[in-house]
Amino acid sequence: MELTREIYWNVGHSVMIPMYLLVAAAVGVLVWGLRKRLAIYRQGQPLDRIDQRDERLKGVLRDVLLQVRVLRVKGAGTAHGLFFFGFVLLTIGTTLVFLQADILHPLFGIRFLKGGFYLLFSIVLDLAGLVGIVMLLGLAARRYIVRPKDLPTVSDNALMLVLLLLILVTGFLLEGTRMAATELGTSLSWWSPVGLFCAQAFAGMSEAAQRSLHLGLWWFHFALVLGFFCAIPFTRFRHLLLTPANVFFRDLGPRGNLPTLDLEDEEAESFGVATISDLTWKDIFDGDACTYCKRCQDRCPAWNTDKPLSPMKLVNQINEVSIDNPEANLVETVTNDVLWSCTTCRACQEICPATIEHVTKIVGMRRSLVLMEGEFPGEEVQKAVEQTEVNGNPLGMAPAARADWAEGLEIADFSKGEKAEILYFVGCYASFDKRNQKIARSFIQLLSAAGIKVGILGKEEKCCGEPVRKLGNEYLYQMLAVENIEQLQATGAGRIVTACPHCFNTLAKDYRDLGFELPVEHANTFLAKLLDGGKLKLKAESLDCTYHDSCYLGRYNDLYDAPRRLLAAAGARVAEMEKSRAESFCCGAGGGRILAEEKLGERINQKRARMAAETGTGTLVSSCPFCMTMFEDGIKGAELDETLQPKDLLELLAERIDA
């Protein structure tokens, strides 16, 4: 017996013409539906997302074909990934059948689905189909029986699950009726275990009945496949095509960099995002690529502290407006409370399997609120912004006092004409806040111990502009940035070091759009290099602690290892919180929220403080002046003063300098 099968058994090759005509019609409906979607995307502004094609294709291979982003989440992510792999194998199998039956064999007499390869082909496809069914049933049970909190369920979900299940089940029933008539009792049947199970159910039927049932099942299965193609552009099935496309169109960086507005554009009638036409086409496309998996929502610190912001809902609100009412005011649709709740921590974007970009949309709408309406999340924020404009810092302190913290330390002051190779950009909180001034002094002590002398801008330094920019005040940000860039470049320094992640991210990335070119390094990596080079020597003193990954060090810049290496060198044993590294939970200060009162829901800093307390270490180490400020307040608010102490990495290291 030849190890193969007749592909058009019982159906006959005469079915090919009507079959392909129907396939062409279904593909036509698919293309027509997708073209209608294009008109929706074209409402947005142009944006080049087809550059660096090799890098984009690598992302598609990694995140789509290998499901790397999907598999980050256990449970539903694993089930979805396994279903996807099974679906891909079935698609490959169907393509091989098409190549042999409809092209190679009739035209060239070539048959490759035979022998050992056919046996492998049979068992792989059988197991792939079985895995697909089991995973779909698991996903259905999760959605309709377990019902995770806040998981949205729409009619499309049921249609997708039922249609895919019917396609897989009828495929096995088809195989079973064919095998009952042709393969039962042969060794060939063993290579299709699921098909064999189905075949045994039809074994008692006459051959005529088996053929009649097979023919009916064949056309029903085929109709389901046609329906699947036709449904794609009109249901959530769209994500099967658009999510991979969105991965291709993803932002290639710099990570977290916001578009810099041309505020001198005389033709611009408004700034920021007020309506759909103010967004880019990619912002609108994001809504169709969304899979409603709610991973972004699950990780959003605002949503998890009972605030109204759901990144998933926001993206889909924009999608609905783009279809139903493109002229509607987006800010009114989304609401101010939602927009002001965001900490710009990027937890949503880091976990999103569809590479949707939430933060730029939120900041875009904030820009419209601030620049066009003059609105802020509260009077305290408006006051801080005014103080930044007048005094160069949100704390309202006199610029002349900006370098007072450095009195008695060996630091060059560039504002006095002194020189140094390395410039320390101090930041507002380390300059004026007493708690953070101690940390700045600790940094200088570490540098002095390593034989490194740095200079500061002194009274000429101004806020880097990051908080006001994330709040939407692009005008004030650019004014501050231009003044800082002029001062920084005039110093003649060769490198800039800063201990503030917000300053670091802004100087290293955002300032590039304004012509700034000096290299910028965070204190953690700078000190780690000194440690590795033997210039900085630390005493290892035992300490149990937990470490908080600042959003702007971690998710924005991948700086996870350097602070942990420094802690290890200082003798610290780090007990990781449940949410750490890329999944770290925000302290609540980002997005300009450090300037705002937190009036809705639970305080984010208190929730994070409780996470730290759960490690039982007693010490919470951070590496950001904003985080330190939030933790000082959060620990008191959560009444954890006696069990948890906030400590900055720099002051901990300074205590362990080996003289």
C-alpha positions, 0 to 999 in steps of 0.5 A: 500500500502506497503511503499517501491519499487521494486528495480530491477523494469523493469530491472529484477534480471537477469541483476545482472551477467552482471552488476557485471562483468562490474563493476569488469572490471571498477574497474579493469581499476581503479586499473590498472590506479592507479598502473601506477601512483604508478610508478611515485611516486616511483621516489621520496625518501622514507618518513614515512607518516603512523605513528600516524595513529589515528591522521591521521584518525582524520584529514581525518574525519575533513578535508574530511568527514566534509570538514572543510578546503574546507568550509573555503572559502565562495562561491566556497568552500561552493558549493563544500562542499554541493556537496560533502555532497550530493554525500556522501549521494547518495553513502550511499543510493546506498550502502543500495540498494546494501546491501538489493537487492543483499545480505540481501534479496536474502540470508536471506530474510531481507528487511529494505528499507520499512515503515518510514525508506524508506520514509526518505531514499527517500526524503533525496536522492532526496534532496541530488541529487537536491543539487548536481545538483544545486551546479554543475551548480553553479560551472560550471557557476563560471568556464565558465561564471564568470571566476575568474581571473587566475582560470585554465580551462582544458578539464578535468574540463568540462568532470568532470562537464558534467559526474557528471551532466549526472549521477545525471540527468539520475538518476532523469529521471530513478526515474521519469519513474519508478514513472510515471508507479508505484507511480503517484497518491499515497502518496508515490510519495510525498516523492520523490519531484524531482522524482515526478516532472520528473514523471509528464513529462512522465505521458502521455506516455503508460506503454510500452513506459515508460518501454522502456524509463526506460530500455534505461535510466537504461543502459545509467546511468549505462554506465555513472557510469562505465565511471566515475570509469574508468576515475578516474586515467586518469583525474583530477577525481584522486583527489576524491581518492588522496586528501583524501589520501593526507590528511592522509599523511599530515605532522604532525609537528612540523609545518613548520619544514624543513628536516635537511640534513645530510651534513656529508653523504659521499655517497651523491653526491649532496644536495638539490632538482635538479631533481624529484629523489631528492624529496620525493614520497609525493612531487610528490604525491602532484601534483596528489592531487591538485584540481586546486582550486587556493586558495594557489595562491590567498593568496600568497603575491608574486603572489598578488604583481605581482611576478612570483610565483604561488604555484599552478603552481609550484606544477603542474609543478613538477607533469608534469615533473615527468610524461613527463621528470623525468631527467629534471632540476627542477630549470630550469623548475620552474625558479630562479625568482619563487623560490626566490620570496617565503617568506615561509609565509605558507599562501599557505599551511594553506589554501590548502584543499589537505594539499599540502606542497609547502614550503619544495619543494621551499627551497629544490630547493633553497638548490640546487641553493646555495649549489651546484651552489653557486647562490643567489638572488642578490649580497646584499644577498651574502654579507649578507651571507658572513657577517653572516659567518664571524661576526655571523650576516647578518648586518656585525656588530662586534660581540663584539658590540652585547650587547651594546644595553643593557648598563645600564640595569640590565641584566646578561651577560653569556659571562662574567660568570654571571648567570640567570634562564632565557636567553633572545635570542636577535636576530640580528636586536634587537642587532644591528638595532637602531629601534629594539634596542629600542624594546629590551630595552622595553622588559627588562623594562617590565621584570624588572617591573615584577621582572624578571631578564634575562641573554643574551649570549652577544658577544657569541650569533650568528644569529640563522641561520633562514634567511640563512636556508630559502635561502637554505644555510643549511651548514651555518645554521647548523654551526651557530646552533651548535655553538649557541646550545653549548653556550646556553646549557653551560649557565645553564639557565632553559628557553629561551625567545625571542621576534623574531618569527624567532628565536623562531620558529628556536630554538623551532623546528629546533634546536631539530633535532640537539639535543637542548632540552631547553624550548623556549617561545616567549615574547608575551606568556611569558608576557601574563602569567606574566599579568595573574599572577599579576606580570606585571601591565599595565595602560589601556590608550586608543589607536585605532590600528590595529595588524599585525600577523607575519607569524612565530607567527601566521601560524607557531605557532598559537600565535594569542590570547596572543598579543591581550590580551596584547593589550586589557590590555593596553587599545588598541582597535584593528581594524582587517585588512581584512587579519588577523590571519591565513589569515594575509598578509606577510610583505615580510621579511620571507624566507630570503627576509629581506636580499634581494632587492625586484626587481619584482612587487609591494613591499609586505611591501607597500601593507600590509601598505596600508591594515593597513592604510585602517583601519583608526586607524593610528597605526600599531602594530606588534610583530617581528623585521623583520616586524618592519623593513619592515613596517618602509620602507613600510610606507615611500615607500607608502607615508603613513608617516603622516597617519600611525605609526608603533609600536612594541607591546613591546614598546607600553606595556612598555609605559603603565607600572603601576609603 
